[in-house]
Structures are given as C-alpha cells and as structure tokens.
Amino acid sequence: MAELIGERIQKIRQELGLSLSELAAKADVAKSYLSNVERNIQINPSISFIEKISHALNVSVGVLLYGDQPDQLLDPEWSSLLHEAMSSGVSKQEFKEFLEYQKWKRDQKN
C-alpha cells in the first residue's frame, strides 16, 4: 500500500524532532487539522496547507505529495547532519555562507 501524505508528514516531522504542536505553530496551521492529516482522517489537504507544511519542514511539496526523498542519495551521516542543521534553524543562506567561508579558508592554505 502506498504511503499517504499524512504518513510522510509525520515521518519527516519526527525525523526533525518536532512535536505536532511545534510543527502546527511553525506552519501556522491548526494543530487539530494537522493531527487529522497525520492520522489519515483528512486524506486530501489543500495545496495551501501542503505548501505551509513543506515550508515549515524545509522540504519540497513534491516530497510531501510523492515521497521523493532526494537525501536517500546521501549517505546517512550527511543526511543526519543536514537534518540537524535544518532543525536547529540554520537558514539556507547561512549554510551557503559557511560553505563559501570554508572554501575561502582552504584556498588561503594553498
């Protein structure tokens, strides 16, 4: 049986260490509605809801809809580090700046 969207949301939320209340607040959605989606009581959430949740979980809408997991291509340690950075609040911009700084530092040694 194919995994439903609510199961994917719950799985990602738990991987990120977020409670139901935390995700609902972060996505600005009703906790009761989120709970109903995760428990597959509501199996057809609106695209607006899906977009809010995908943004809050920092995943694409496609990941929630279809289960495409691009980080399956990463080894588990990289995937874990990426999820840790995301859940700790590191923005994409901050991460990019960190990478640029590391490249600059490496270039200075050479």
C-alpha positions as CSV (number, residue, x, y, z in Angstrom):
1,M,0.0,0.0,0.0
2,A,1.3,3.4,-0.9
3,E,2.3,5.8,1.9
4,L,-0.2,8.6,2.3
5,I,0.7,12.3,2.7
6,G,-0.1,12.3,6.4
7,E,2.3,9.4,7.0
8,R,5.0,11.3,5.1
9,I,4.4,14.5,7.1
10,Q,4.5,12.6,10.4
11,K,7.7,10.7,9.4
12,I,9.5,13.9,8.4
13,R,8.3,15.8,11.5
14,Q,9.5,13.1,13.8
15,E,12.9,12.8,12.0
16,L,13.3,16.5,12.6
17,G,12.4,16.1,16.3
18,L,9.4,18.4,16.0
19,S,6.2,17.9,18.1
20,L,2.8,18.1,16.5
21,S,2.3,21.5,18.3
22,E,5.7,22.8,17.2
23,L,5.0,22.0,13.5
24,A,1.5,23.4,13.6
25,A,2.8,26.7,15.1
26,K,5.8,26.9,12.7
27,A,3.4,26.3,9.7
28,D,0.6,28.4,11.1
29,V,-2.0,25.7,10.7
30,A,-4.5,24.3,13.2
31,K,-3.0,21.5,15.4
32,S,-6.2,19.5,15.2
33,Y,-6.2,19.7,11.4
34,L,-2.6,18.6,11.2
35,S,-3.3,15.8,13.6
36,N,-6.2,14.7,11.4
37,V,-4.0,14.7,8.3
38,E,-1.2,12.7,10.0
39,R,-3.8,10.1,11.2
40,N,-5.2,9.9,7.7
41,I,-8.6,11.1,8.9
42,Q,-8.2,14.0,6.4
43,I,-6.6,12.5,3.3
44,N,-7.0,15.4,0.9
45,P,-5.5,18.5,2.4
46,S,-5.5,21.8,0.5
47,I,-2.4,22.8,-1.5
48,S,-2.2,25.9,0.8
49,F,-1.8,23.5,3.8
50,I,0.7,21.4,1.9
51,E,2.8,24.4,1.0
52,K,2.8,25.7,4.6
53,I,3.8,22.3,5.9
54,S,6.5,21.8,3.2
55,H,8.0,25.2,4.0
56,A,7.9,24.5,7.8
57,L,9.6,21.1,7.3
58,N,12.0,22.6,4.7
59,V,11.1,20.0,2.0
60,S,9.6,20.4,-1.4
61,V,5.9,20.0,-2.0
62,G,6.9,17.0,-4.2
63,V,8.4,15.2,-1.2
64,L,5.1,15.5,0.7
65,L,3.0,14.6,-2.3
66,Y,5.0,11.8,-3.9
67,G,7.6,10.8,-1.3
68,D,10.6,11.7,-3.4
69,Q,13.4,11.6,-0.9
70,P,16.4,13.3,-2.5
71,D,18.5,12.7,0.6
72,Q,18.3,9.0,0.1
73,L,21.2,9.7,-2.3
74,L,23.2,11.0,0.6
75,D,25.0,8.7,3.0
76,P,23.2,8.5,6.3
77,E,25.8,10.7,8.2
78,W,25.4,13.6,5.6
79,S,21.6,13.2,5.7
80,S,21.7,13.4,9.5
81,L,23.9,16.5,9.5
82,L,21.6,18.2,7.0
83,H,18.5,17.4,9.1
84,E,20.3,18.6,12.2
85,A,21.2,21.9,10.5
86,M,17.6,22.4,9.3
87,S,16.1,21.6,12.7
88,S,18.5,23.9,14.5
89,G,17.3,26.8,12.5
90,V,20.3,27.3,10.2
91,S,19.0,29.1,7.1
92,K,20.0,28.1,3.5
93,Q,21.8,31.5,3.2
94,E,23.8,30.9,6.4
95,F,24.7,27.4,5.2
96,K,25.8,28.8,1.9
97,E,27.9,31.5,3.6
98,F,29.5,28.8,5.8
99,L,30.5,26.8,2.7
100,E,31.9,29.8,1.0
101,Y,34.0,30.6,4.1
102,Q,35.3,27.1,4.2
103,K,36.3,27.2,0.5
104,W,38.0,30.6,1.1
105,K,39.9,29.2,4.1
106,R,41.0,26.1,2.1
107,D,42.2,28.4,-0.8
108,Q,44.2,30.5,1.7
109,K,46.2,27.4,2.7
110,N,47.1,26.6,-0.9
